[in-house]
């Protein structure tokens, strides 16, 4: 099959919100190479809002894992096969997505070797994550490598989100003065800058600066406690009140965005928004750092033998001291306040 004949392409990434954002460079590049082709994207239920009204996508497919997971998986496979894709690109490394890829019926099936079904791919590539900076490669580059065989070796495509004019209008009310955004939460405790440190940071800010606390609905209590304990009068808790794309629209025009190694960091990258990313138990060498033109990484100066303690973090510090986070001074954050 000639490259020019690719008419239907499917990208599969059924992991978390941040992982989906980091797969969006594939959309940008494939659209450049196959402008007449239809590009679809498969995500899990609840994540599809990240790609709402994406101008380069033909359709967003959804896998509902909440109940009858495998029944829905087989229904999804039937739907995928009926669409007769020329190419399926699987960014996910777990078996279910590999099953969909392997039996998709596509002539070209691209993915990572770590996937249990990769033996059935037409091309499978390694996916290496290392804590050694000398061996570091960004996740977007690992993802883009999957399509090098049908495009080229250019790795300069960045994540990109497309908030609508309605999204920008929704958050325009918060842009009447200079502001910063703080996303203090993370799915993993050891990836999260401690609550008391955020409180110290807010107390040290100049009062005229507006502060918007961002996060999911279940982050609202944490954001509320930080605001209450800090006593910072110019702060507003927006956790759970904005969609993902509205959050991205607000972050775009912030004087600075302060985030953990978590999804909001990738939102900032996708909007080329100024960002300061705090790395606690994880390290930038894993390849998930910020990509904005104005970006900085803040981490401890201590050489801790226990860091990194894992790729995704833990519910509590395995060593019990959490020095990777507690030894990051707020002064490092204050230096990034414009």
Secondary structure as GFF3:
##gff-version 3
##sequence-region A 1 338
A	DSSP	three_ten_helix	3	5	.	.	.	ID=ss1
A	DSSP	beta_strand	8	12	.	.	.	ID=ss2
A	DSSP	alpha_helix	17	33	.	.	.	ID=ss3
A	DSSP	beta_strand	38	44	.	.	.	ID=ss4
A	DSSP	three_ten_helix	48	51	.	.	.	ID=ss5
A	DSSP	beta_strand	59	63	.	.	.	ID=ss6
A	DSSP	alpha_helix	69	82	.	.	.	ID=ss7
A	DSSP	beta_strand	87	90	.	.	.	ID=ss8
A	DSSP	alpha_helix	95	102	.	.	.	ID=ss9
A	DSSP	beta_strand	108	112	.	.	.	ID=ss10
A	DSSP	three_ten_helix	118	120	.	.	.	ID=ss11
A	DSSP	beta_strand	123	125	.	.	.	ID=ss12
A	DSSP	three_ten_helix	133	135	.	.	.	ID=ss13
A	DSSP	alpha_helix	139	145	.	.	.	ID=ss14
A	DSSP	three_ten_helix	148	150	.	.	.	ID=ss15
A	DSSP	alpha_helix	165	171	.	.	.	ID=ss16
A	DSSP	three_ten_helix	172	174	.	.	.	ID=ss17
A	DSSP	beta_strand	179	183	.	.	.	ID=ss18
A	DSSP	three_ten_helix	189	191	.	.	.	ID=ss19
A	DSSP	alpha_helix	195	203	.	.	.	ID=ss20
A	DSSP	beta_strand	210	213	.	.	.	ID=ss21
A	DSSP	three_ten_helix	217	219	.	.	.	ID=ss22
A	DSSP	alpha_helix	220	230	.	.	.	ID=ss23
A	DSSP	beta_strand	235	237	.	.	.	ID=ss24
A	DSSP	alpha_helix	244	252	.	.	.	ID=ss25
A	DSSP	beta_strand	256	260	.	.	.	ID=ss26
A	DSSP	alpha_helix	263	271	.	.	.	ID=ss27
A	DSSP	beta_strand	275	278	.	.	.	ID=ss28
A	DSSP	three_ten_helix	284	286	.	.	.	ID=ss29
A	DSSP	beta_strand	295	298	.	.	.	ID=ss30
A	DSSP	alpha_helix	323	326	.	.	.	ID=ss31
A	DSSP	alpha_helix	330	334	.	.	.	ID=ss32
###
